């Protein structure tokens, strides 16, 4: 066992002392998790699913939880709240802050740590239930260490009129802090809602966000989900979303990844019953030394499901964009329709792109396809714009914007589109304006 | 699955027979002594024995890989015979008349009568029967052009300089577990050298055949095309029915110098096991070509219908600027066959191009996997790749996997990958049926259409054979 792993084990033992009041089942879950982590340690590039993303920088430093809730200026809060009404849920340094939050009618929101102690019966059936990557080191760390996070429940047949916006804010004033938010979203049968997760930080030191979100969609439930990751340049961000879908439920997700020094966004969807559908979309924009890694896994377990995926990347500077998308169609999943597309543009000589689309088909009555393409801005399109008097950089930016817009247009969440375009433009302006295009 | 389709399936392997020939075999098991035995049997020079022993020592340090999608019982490498040769009365046959009559009969059954081929096809055949070459034709004609085409053992004795220079230069000893094993114990194979500026006047061809019981076959093929040379090489194989699985771990190395072109075509129809997956050949092969010079080209075409397990990735290292790599493949798995195949295109030179067309067909319990890598290093400016992988599924118990990897590390290169998986289009089937075609003919026609892009890259005589093979392999698997 190396010393860093030893360090996490010790930190776990210390925490364990204060966890006497936690229910037996959770302690068991945590024990298993830490044991799995100690056994396997942090992943290395030798592991197939971590081949292009080296987490040595995370593994080399012990990250400590920071319990303190920083004083927030009202202006900061206003900025974070953004536009739009509905529920606003604020999680700071991994801890749900009820005082800063606003919860609308029709949804039931609790701190997951609190819910475990006061109403374990509503957490127990779901926690760890949707997860499909129990063997993963970061998932295990989250399970072993999480204290807080959001428990969101939408009752049967409720249609939420306003979106739920959850902001995960890290105050990175201390070096090497970590947060392990753990979220659980249960959408009752026939319910409908919109959830937007945003990850931001006050600029500063290096920190690690290691979040896990589990989503359960009961029969006929519909959830439009978006995850916006704009962490600071010194951040490490590892996040996984695990969705389990019942009959005829629909899940659509959009993820934007622009921040972080190393960011990995995992999205696992299991279509656990017939006629379920999902649509996963993502956009990643890298520059400088960023490593942005997108992982998806759609597991078609039952008949007549369909899934569509579109992921696009724009890579500048010395950045690296990774996409690995796995689609599995099991023997029972006849009548499946599964499609996946990944496109990436290289904007500099030193950027790198790695793509690994994977199809595993065990049924025969299926229509599946995947496509991946890596290239650069089109010469003749650039020429066209330039011949009309548009500067080289501006033309490049226009084309890159158009490239990104296709994915943004896919999201079902109308009010978000403008915000997304703004974030994308800001990032592109930096890339094309810095003269390093 | 319809009944007519079911009956279509029951096609037995037509080439199952055992020719009784006296074998001169090495003792069971693998050790340095076995390697010395093989080397001595083949009258090899000292450098070759040293090379083999070094490979063996590397192999001992290596572990059998487990990352592929294929499943098979653990192989006991000590329970195999590593060398067997038909007994030679003297120094080997000097003409066809001296060749073992039993051997000749075997070829006749396979439909490759050597005499006829000499006259008709204009193909020089270096026939490998088990591990030693027993007949070579058209040698004199090739000699006129300065082309060397002979068995590997002969090349080791006659052309040690070329062997020393090129052996292991594309597939190093340490490359992988099976390549190391092959390097240690390879029995025989073919060697081919095309001198500068020569266009080989005929298709070169080797027929492989595994015969003696429990003999792993470890072929070694090395083809070198010097500047501006052209060669088209055919490799085809069949094997008799055996109950115990047989391991075949071949290594093929191709070297193309400046402006040289090598076209390598394979039709593989080894025994694939019976309907219940019993028996069949394990085909674990390392094939790799090096486009060393500028404007060179290597093209792999393969039709894989046999073997219980096929595990190979014919690859191209595109080192020379403006070099080209191509990979065309049809892999058919029926019954309990498994295939994990694909290619690697490593773009090192500037403006290098690669094309990958892979067609997988899975029927009954067959498992088909395409696994590929396209890599463009920062130096490989202006490189281009196009990949297309399609899978056809027949029956609800078969599977098809597609695992491509793209790594692009410069901004002037482009790589594209497309893959689709589906079953036979009902509309197409209906259209054919409605015009009075039987279900079997309709399926056969659609499948041929599906594979056409690959077949058109095969040399004439192979294309015909491949079409026939497809029918035999797939008959009755669709409904």
Interface residues (C-beta under 8 A of the other chain):
Chain A: X48 X331 X334 X344 X346 X347 X348 X349 X350 X351 X352 X353 X354 X355 X356 X357 X358 X359 X360 X361 X362 X363 X364 X365 X366 X367 X368 X369 X370 X371 X372 X373 X374 X375 X376
Chain B: X67 X378 X391 X393 X394 X395 X396 X397 X398 X399 X400 X401 X402 X403 X404 X405 X406 X407 X408 X409 X410 X411 X412 X413 X414 X415 X416 X417 X418 X419 X420 X421 X422 X423
